[in-house]
Amino acid sequence: MPTVADILSKRDARSLASLSPTATVRDALQLMADRNIGSVLIMQGEALLGIFTERDYARKIALKGLASPTTLLADVMTAKLYVVSPRQTVQECMGIMTQAKIRHLPVVSDGAVQGLVSIGDLVNATMAEQEFLISQLGSYISGDLA
């Protein structure tokens, strides 16, 4: 069963998107657009304070008529975070996301942020695992395995 560490091992650790709580919603939207991502971690130094997602924008900015260039992330970020460890399985993470109705999970180990996994990451890992198992079963059935 693939783990969060397996997903993160295929990424450049420097690619984690984060901003300070004093950055604006406009800054977050620009970063998300530039990187084609759906969320940004809100961090003060090494401390994880929250997350800002496209869903946060729709519900906390657009619907309330707030201005993206002047609204601070500290005022609209989601501070109640669900986090996972690198050792957790893809299946466990999918369960957390389903229960909490979220699409992004920060990955924390020994108090330090290691990365972020999205529902897309988990679906891709699940599909890759299934394709591998199908291939192995096919080889077994056809007698190609030694």
C-alpha angles and dihedrals in degrees: 000000000000119000135209088257089060090055094046093047089068093058139078105251090216091063094079108125114223140152136187120258089249092062116102130247087248089059090052093047091050092050092048091049093047092051097034092235134135103223146030127207115233110222137171103204104308094339118106108221103167149308134261117207139177086257090056089053093051095047104032103033113021097040093044095047095239121156118249095210094056105032114097120224089231088066098051108023121115104250098179099086133187109206133185135201124239089249095062118106126243088244092055090050092050088053092052092048092048094048094045095038092231134133104205133054124190112222114224130181124178089350094304126112110244099177146295132270125202132202087256091057090052094047091049092049091049092050092048091051091049092049090051092050092048090050092050092048091049091052091047093050093047092046096243093130118092 
